[in-house]
Amino acid sequence: MRFKIFDILFANEIASKTYTLEKITDLQNQLNSLEEKYESLRQEVDCLKEESVELTNEIYRLENSLDARIDILVEHNRIIKNV
């Protein structure tokens, strides 16, 4: 009888520890999954930043090109009107 009481007491203790270990393992798996998602999103953000810089540079290049063409047209029209 004495051993049955210990078995019952320790069974609850063991079940509790097993549940805790399973919970810890589950949480560790979730953490690993979140870390993988974070790394993937970080890489995507880096890629988008690079594309943003390239796009901004292209916009400035086009703006400068348009300004130069406008200057050429203004100068050309000024010459024609002066003649």
C-alpha positions in Angstrom: 0.0 0.0 0.0 2.8 2.3 0.9 4.4 1.9 -2.6 1.1 2.6 -4.3 0.8 6.0 -2.6 4.4 6.9 -3.8 3.5 5.6 -7.3 0.5 7.9 -7.4 2.4 10.9 -6.1 5.3 10.4 -8.4 3.0 9.6 -11.4 1.6 13.1 -11.1 5.0 14.6 -10.8 6.4 12.6 -13.8 3.3 13.5 -15.9 3.7 17.2 -15.0 7.4 17.1 -15.9 6.7 15.3 -19.2 4.0 17.8 -20.0 6.4 20.7 -19.3 9.1 19.1 -21.4 6.6 18.7 -24.3 5.5 22.3 -23.9 9.2 23.5 -23.9 9.9 21.4 -27.0 6.8 22.9 -28.7 7.8 26.4 -27.7 11.3 25.8 -29.0 9.9 24.6 -32.4 7.6 27.7 -32.5 10.6 29.9 -31.7 12.7 28.3 -34.5 9.8 28.8 -36.9 9.5 32.5 -36.0 13.3 32.9 -36.3 13.2 31.5 -39.8 10.3 33.7 -40.8 12.1 36.7 -39.3 15.3 36.0 -41.3 13.3 35.6 -44.5 11.4 38.9 -43.9 14.7 40.6 -43.0 16.2 39.5 -46.3 13.1 40.7 -48.2 13.3 44.1 -46.5 17.0 44.4 -47.5 16.1 43.5 -51.1 13.3 46.1 -51.1 15.7 48.7 -49.7 18.2 48.0 -52.5 15.4 48.2 -55.1 14.2 51.5 -53.6 17.7 53.0 -53.9 18.0 51.9 -57.5 14.5 53.3 -58.3 15.3 56.6 -56.6 18.5 56.9 -58.6 16.7 56.1 -61.8 14.1 58.8 -61.0 16.8 61.4 -60.5 18.5 60.4 -63.7 15.3 60.8 -65.6 14.6 64.1 -64.0 18.1 65.4 -65.0 17.6 64.1 -68.5 14.2 65.9 -68.8 15.7 69.1 -67.3 18.5 68.9 -69.9 16.0 68.4 -72.8 13.9 71.3 -71.5 17.0 73.5 -71.4 17.8 72.5 -75.0 14.3 73.3 -76.2 14.3 76.6 -74.4 17.6 77.6 -75.9 16.6 76.4 -79.4 13.3 78.4 -79.3 15.2 81.5 -78.0 17.6 81.3 -81.0 14.8 80.9 -83.5 12.8 83.9 -82.1 15.9 86.1 -82.1 16.5 85.5 -85.8 
